Amino acid sequence: MSIENMKEQVNQIIKRVRPYIQRDGGDIELVDIEDGIVYVKMGGACDGCAAIDITLKQGIETMLLENVPGVIAVVTT
């Protein structure tokens, strides 16, 4: 899979979860993908939130691992 296809699939999933994140006053944006690692920027209320690791690992990362071939992890920048 090309990096552009991968970015497109990641962005589609981010679009699906963004309303839930925004409902709590936060936001998420794709920064880059390198070697299967998805780099995202969390903004708004997510910045400094104690639940950010749970949101990333149990929510976003799980969805990306299951739906986007080649993704191995999600980290914040």
C-alpha positions, 0 to 999 in steps of 0.5 A: 500500500502506498503512503498516500493510500495509507494517509487517506485511510487514516484520515477517513478513520480520524473523520469518524472519531473526530466528532466524539473527540470534539464533543469533549472539547478536543481535536485530532489531526494527522501529522505524518506516517513514517515506517507504519507509525502514525503521528497525530496532534491532539488539540483543544481539551485533549492537550494535557488531558489525563485520558489521552493515552486511553483515547489513543491506545484503546480507541484510535490506535485499535481502530487503525491497527484493525483497519489500515494495513501497515499501521503499527502504532499511533503516537502524539507529536 
